[in-house]
């Protein structure tokens, strides 16, 4: 199947060709025909499956086939985070660049006046986070009586972040006659109830993320909790990677780890929900352009962060689930580039390590750094859990260590296989487009 088989508007086909999209992904092949037919859809799809284009293309096509209604917002996309809203908005700009369809983003953390001006000028597509959209509805600056098409993206994260009541309030203000698409990586009972109450005879599309790309090499570094930061700093010293994404479990830890890395003379930025929108955008733009070598983030960045040149993902804290691990490490190994996913693990992380290995359908190499003191004591005021003795872990001989920071005595199969030991510096990406588009 090719995109031309969908018989999309010629202006969209031109944008698809310009974007060099070739074959539709499974979620696109399943969802686009249903969307074009006006069917309600329940999509089970993870990040990295091409989901955004799967709903943006039929949405734009349907808008182009209907008479324009000046001043009326005709399509609403609800999303849990600012970053995802901007990613979707960017996709609308890219695929709608040869149309006159106007779109805008609405989210908190920035002033309301620019958003009000955008709404007053008239936008046909609104990409919004629930809380800020409710603010505009309360002030009368947003009107939803003209909505023909609704997309609820990453509904599972909406649920996790406590947005479900806000989503219900928004849905109550929409016309009953509309097309609805609801996407989620998982479907808790609350989401099944929401779908049953919101959608009409929906078609179900189920596409799993599948295995991570083969361009990603995985490794575990067993280490006591109190030695994580020293081990991380030695890892950074022993690699020449130039674009590293580090995940922590909490915002406080992200700040602390970033401060310690900066003291070691690495250009570093931080991304988490306590940062203002301007700070978050500066962090992302600086990381994309190469101004910052390292971005330390919580899971807010795991979905929707699209930077092709990330060479390493380092899990300072192991994620809570195997799915979350797949989301995190999906930020590297993109565009056929080699990538590394490195995870620091303590003894109590063994259960989730087993879950991740089952998801990958392979054991993960355990590595031990040479010249690192694994027996260094914890500070006297450290919690008891951080003073536990280090327990050596096995090294899987079937998957030897890779890269300059290899385990003691390990060979370098990446070089043996002809892969480059140094990871390329990608070309800087253009800075983000304005929030309102209309071409």
ChimeraX attribute file (.defattr): number of C-alpha atoms within 10 A of each C-alpha:
attribute: neighborCount
match mode: 1-to-1
recipient: residues
	/A:1	10
	/A:2	11
	/A:3	17
	/A:4	14
	/A:5	9
	/A:6	15
	/A:7	12
	/A:8	20
	/A:9	17
	/A:10	12
	/A:11	15
	/A:12	22
	/A:13	20
	/A:14	16
	/A:15	18
	/A:16	18
	/A:17	13
	/A:18	11
	/A:19	11
	/A:20	9
	/A:21	13
	/A:22	12
	/A:23	12
	/A:24	16
	/A:25	19
	/A:26	17
	/A:27	24
	/A:28	23
	/A:29	17
	/A:30	17
	/A:31	27
	/A:32	22
	/A:33	17
	/A:34	19
	/A:35	25
	/A:36	18
	/A:37	12
	/A:38	17
	/A:39	19
	/A:40	23
	/A:41	24
	/A:42	23
	/A:43	25
	/A:44	20
	/A:45	21
	/A:46	23
	/A:47	20
	/A:48	19
	/A:49	17
	/A:50	16
	/A:51	21
	/A:52	21
	/A:53	20
	/A:54	21
	/A:55	25
	/A:56	20
	/A:57	25
	/A:58	24
	/A:59	25
	/A:60	22
	/A:61	19
	/A:62	19
	/A:63	17
	/A:64	18
	/A:65	9
	/A:66	8
	/A:67	8
	/A:68	13
	/A:69	11
	/A:70	11
	/A:71	14
	/A:72	20
	/A:73	23
	/A:74	22
	/A:75	25
	/A:76	23
	/A:77	24
	/A:78	24
	/A:79	26
	/A:80	25
	/A:81	22
	/A:82	23
	/A:83	20
	/A:84	23
	/A:85	24
	/A:86	22
	/A:87	17
	/A:88	22
	/A:89	26
	/A:90	19
	/A:91	16
	/A:92	24
	/A:93	23
	/A:94	16
	/A:95	22
	/A:96	27
	/A:97	18
	/A:98	16
	/A:99	16
	/A:100	13
	/A:101	19
	/A:102	21
	/A:103	25
	/A:104	24
	/A:105	25
	/A:106	27
	/A:107	24
	/A:108	17
	/A:109	15
	/A:110	13
	/A:111	10
	/A:112	16
	/A:113	10
	/A:114	13
	/A:115	19
	/A:116	16
	/A:117	11
	/A:118	20
	/A:119	24
	/A:120	13
	/A:121	12
	/A:122	17
	/A:123	22
	/A:124	24
	/A:125	27
	/A:126	27
	/A:127	25
	/A:128	26
	/A:129	24
	/A:130	25
	/A:131	16
	/A:132	17
	/A:133	24
	/A:134	17
	/A:135	15
	/A:136	17
	/A:137	14
	/A:138	11
	/A:139	10
	/A:140	10
	/A:141	17
	/A:142	19
	/A:143	17
	/A:144	18
	/A:145	13
	/A:146	17
	/A:147	22
	/A:148	20
	/A:149	24
	/A:150	22
	/A:151	22
	/A:152	19
	/A:153	24
	/A:154	24
	/A:155	25
	/A:156	19
	/A:157	17
	/A:158	23
	/A:159	17
	/A:160	10
	/A:161	11
	/A:162	11
	/A:163	18
	/A:164	19
	/A:165	12
	/A:166	16
	/A:167	22
	/A:168	13
	/A:169	12
	/A:170	17
	/A:171	14
	/A:172	10
	/A:173	13
	/A:174	18
	/A:175	14
	/A:176	13
	/A:177	10
	/A:178	18
	/A:179	22
	/A:180	24
	/A:181	24
	/A:182	25
	/A:183	24
	/A:184	21
	/A:185	20
	/A:186	16
	/A:187	17
	/A:188	13
	/A:189	9
	/A:190	12
	/A:191	18
	/A:192	12
	/A:193	11
	/A:194	16
	/A:195	18
	/A:196	12
	/A:197	9
	/A:198	18
	/A:199	19
	/A:200	15
	/A:201	11
	/A:202	19
	/A:203	16
	/A:204	16
	/A:205	17
	/A:206	18
	/A:207	18
	/A:208	15
	/A:209	19
	/A:210	12
	/A:211	11
	/A:212	17
	/A:213	16
	/A:214	11
	/A:215	15
	/A:216	21
	/A:217	23
	/A:218	20
	/A:219	22
	/A:220	23
	/A:221	23
	/A:222	25
	/A:223	22
	/A:224	25
	/A:225	22
	/A:226	19
	/A:227	21
	/A:228	19
	/A:229	17
	/A:230	15
	/A:231	22
	/A:232	20
	/A:233	14
	/A:234	16
	/A:235	17
	/A:236	18
	/A:237	14
	/A:238	14
	/A:239	16
	/A:240	16
	/A:241	21
	/A:242	19
	/A:243	26
	/A:244	23
	/A:245	26
	/A:246	24
	/A:247	28
	/A:248	21
	/A:249	16
	/A:250	13
	/A:251	19
	/A:252	12
	/A:253	17
	/A:254	22
	/A:255	17
	/A:256	14
	/A:257	24
	/A:258	21
	/A:259	16
	/A:260	15
	/A:261	20
	/A:262	14
	/A:263	11
	/A:264	12
	/A:265	8
	/A:266	16
	/A:267	17
	/A:268	23
	/A:269	26
	/A:270	26
	/A:271	25
	/A:272	21
	/A:273	16
	/A:274	11
	/A:275	14
	/A:276	14
	/A:277	19
	/A:278	11
	/A:279	16
	/A:280	19
	/A:281	17
	/A:282	15
	/A:283	21
	/A:284	25
	/A:285	18
	/A:286	20
	/A:287	26
	/A:288	24
	/A:289	19
	/A:290	19
	/A:291	16
	/A:292	20
	/A:293	19
	/A:294	28
	/A:295	26
	/A:296	28
	/A:297	26
	/A:298	22
	/A:299	18
	/A:300	17
	/A:301	23
	/A:302	20
	/A:303	19
	/A:304	20
	/A:305	16
	/A:306	17
	/A:307	19
	/A:308	18
	/A:309	28
	/A:310	30
	/A:311	27
	/A:312	26
	/A:313	26
	/A:314	23
	/A:315	25
	/A:316	24
	/A:317	20
	/A:318	22
	/A:319	22
	/A:320	14
	/A:321	14
	/A:322	19
	/A:323	16
	/A:324	16
	/A:325	20
	/A:326	22
	/A:327	21
	/A:328	25
	/A:329	26
	/A:330	25
	/A:331	26
	/A:332	29
	/A:333	24
	/A:334	18
	/A:335	10
	/A:336	12
	/A:337	17
	/A:338	24
	/A:339	26
	/A:340	22
	/A:341	23
	/A:342	23
	/A:343	25
	/A:344	24
	/A:345	22
	/A:346	22
	/A:347	16
	/A:348	11
	/A:349	15
	/A:350	12
	/A:351	10
	/A:352	17
	/A:353	22
	/A:354	15
	/A:355	15
	/A:356	22
	/A:357	13
	/A:358	12
	/A:359	17
	/A:360	16
	/A:361	10
	/A:362	11
	/A:363	17
	/A:364	21
	/A:365	21
	/A:366	24
	/A:367	24
	/A:368	23
	/A:369	18
	/A:370	13
	/A:371	8
	/A:372	12
	/A:373	11
	/A:374	19
	/A:375	12
	/A:376	13
	/A:377	16
	/A:378	18
	/A:379	10
	/A:380	8
	/A:381	8
	/A:382	12
	/A:383	12
	/A:384	9
	/A:385	12
	/A:386	17
	/A:387	18
	/A:388	15
	/A:389	15
	/A:390	18
	/A:391	13
	/A:392	12
	/A:393	14
	/A:394	11
	/A:395	19
	/A:396	13
	/A:397	10
	/A:398	9
	/A:399	16
	/A:400	19
	/A:401	28
	/A:402	21
	/A:403	21
	/A:404	17
	/A:405	20
	/A:406	20
	/A:407	20
	/A:408	12
	/A:409	11
	/A:410	16
	/A:411	15
	/A:412	18
	/A:413	14
	/A:414	16
	/A:415	12
	/A:416	9
	/A:417	8
	/A:418	8
	/A:419	13
	/A:420	12
	/A:421	16
	/A:422	14
	/A:423	19
	/A:424	16
	/A:425	14
	/A:426	16
	/A:427	11
	/A:428	15
	/A:429	14
	/A:430	9
	/A:431	12
	/A:432	12
	/A:433	11
	/A:434	10
	/A:435	16
	/A:436	19
	/A:437	22
	/A:438	15
	/A:439	10
